[in-house]
Amino acid sequence: MNQNGNNIESRLWEAADELRANSELTSNEYSVPVLGLVFLRYADHKFLAAAKELEGAGSGRRTIGPADYQAKGVLYLPEASRFSSLIQLPEGTSPRMTI
């Protein structure tokens, strides 16, 4: 595994240790949200890479949309559902996610 992969694995283990030590949650209770965030971060990364590729591909008559991302094998993420938007929400705010 590369150095970046080792760093991510180590950070995930540290976060799991922190949750185990400092909360009353069991691993069953926090595993789904944590895995959901990991997936969303991955999907957001792929979406942003596809957005760079598609940038400027639209025309005056046709705009880039979800079908263009799906054609590249990427999950289309509306602005409010992107990791970068969610991470900037104030703590305790419930996001309106649409996918």
N, C-alpha and C positions, 0 to 999 in steps of 0.2 A: 504494500500500500504506500502511496506517496506521502510526503510530509504533510500536505494539506489534509489528506484523509485522516492521518493520525491525529492532527490537531482537532478536527471536527469530532472524531470519536472521543478524544479525551475531554473535550468541552461537554459533550452529551453525557458522558459518565459523571462528570462533576455536577452538572445540573440535576441528574437523577439522584445523586448522593445528597445534594442540597434539599431536594423535595422530600426524600426519605427522612432526613434528619430534622427538618424544620417545619414539617406540616403533619397534620393528622391524616393525610390522604394515603391510601394504599396504592401500590403500583398499578392496580387495575383501574383506579379512579383517575390517575393522571396520564396514563399511557396513551389513551385515544386522543386527547387534545394535543399532547406533545407530538405524536406521530402525524397528526393533522397539520401542525405547523411545519414540520419537516417536509411533508409533501407540498404544502403551499409554497414554501421557500423554493423548492425544486421547480414547481410549475411556474413560479414567477421568474426564475432565472431563464427557463426555456422560452417563456413569453417575451421577455426583454430581448433575448438574442434574435428571435423571429421578428420582433418589431423593428430592430435595426436593419434586418435584411429587407423587410417590406417597406421601409421608409422611402418615400418618393415613388413608390410603384403605382400609386393611385393616379387617376386622371381627373379632369374637370367633370366628367360624367360619372365616374365610378370611384367610390371611396373604399379604402381598405376596411374589411370587417371580419367578423368571426369565421366566415367560410375560408378566408385567406389563411388564417392561422391553422384551421383544421386541415387544410390542404398540405400544410407543412408538418402535420402530426403534433401540433401544439394546442394545448387547452387555452381557449380564449378567456382572458380575465378582464372583466370590466374594471374601471379605475378604482371603484370602492372595494373591490375584492382582492386587490393586489397586496402582496406582503408589505411593500413599501408604504402603502396607504394605511394599512392596519397598524403598523408599528408606530405611526405618528399619532394615533388616537390617544386621548387622555385615559389614564387608568380608570377602569370602572365603566367606560363607555361601551355600549353594545353596538357593534358594527352592523350595518345593513348590507348583507352579502347577497349578491346575485351572480350565479354562474350559469 
